[in-house]
């Protein structure tokens, strides 16, 4: 008897699952439902339009540190389909990939459209039915089948894969809650920091290759490149901190004190080597050139924050202002007052509770034949290809197992 599989969601995870399911179960009818008029829109805009497919980090233990939520769950999943498997999957199908210095992996073409074309081509070759403008309004079990409700219409399925992505309102998960799954209310992850400091805003576009940023009084910190924007702070270090601090910052209404270590160096170490710096620079003015790997305009800004004129000679630097400058270099405190979404990318934490999902198959522990993947689960990663890797892995495992039990029982 012909088996029917319904995929809910036309993003990366939905297409990957549909393709894998059609590969493993070629006699099945695979139908993919997308509520919008276009598919794979997040793939299109990700990585600045280049699509950061995955990350090259080879040690699984290190790879997993990039997931604020879900790392233990993913440890079992990645054992079955990990980053190297993702690279192999795309390259076997003609997409040449490249690894950048920071470990991010992109198509050599630097075009996300190449990934989209591949997924669409594979779906067409495997005769997957793609239905646009098909919003799911309900899901229920009836006589050993799943009934997928589309307003007044409905589809009958032997198995269902839910890949609706991260949703920014708890109400959007209502149909899953009504079914009986526990859903952790979604809140934003991966966002930039609004800092109401006009002097800092004037430095928009400047970046520091290695800085450290922490949320005061929380124990949360991140290290890496930092970018100054016309509204505050961004860059990998801020995005990582926003992801790991998502719940803390949400609870505090995105109000906090953040501490910047512009040198990523302990203050006592800088104080220990300061006399040598001062001696070497004694006959020059502080504003002539920064002795650190900082943009010159940022160095001048920090001098002014410490109450120092750039025309002051190093040999004439007063002790009080010197102490202020050292402190600002290693522990400048700024006020966080709100957030801004990172580019076009929107990532949430929250979603279907992982305790109710089998990590080796992505099948619901509550309802046989119901599978989940991607951001609809309570899993989220930092930037760098980690969210896509979760999407590929969860989809691959679900697609591989989606009709396994059905055929075993036939």
Secondary structure, 3 states (H helix, E strand, C coil): CCCEEEEECCCHHHHHHHHHHHHHCCCCEEEEECCCCCCCHHHHHHHHHCCCCEECCCCHHHHHHHCCECHHHHHHHHCCCCHHHHHHHHHHCCCCEEECCCCEEEECCCCHHHHHHHHHHHHHHCCCEEECCCCCCEEEEECCEEEEEECCEEEEECEEEECCCCCCCHHHHHHHHHHCCCEEEEEEECEEEEECCHHHHCCCCCEEEEEEEEECCCCEEEEEEEEECCCEEECHHHHHHHHHCHHHHHHCCCEEEEEEECCCCCHHHHHHHHHHHHHHCCCCECCCCCCCCCCHHHHHHHHHHCCCCCCCEHHHCCHHHHHHHHHHHHHEEEEEEEEEECCCCCEEEEEECHHHECCCCCEECCCCCEEECHHHECCECCCCCHHHHHHHHHHHHHHHHCCHHHHHHC
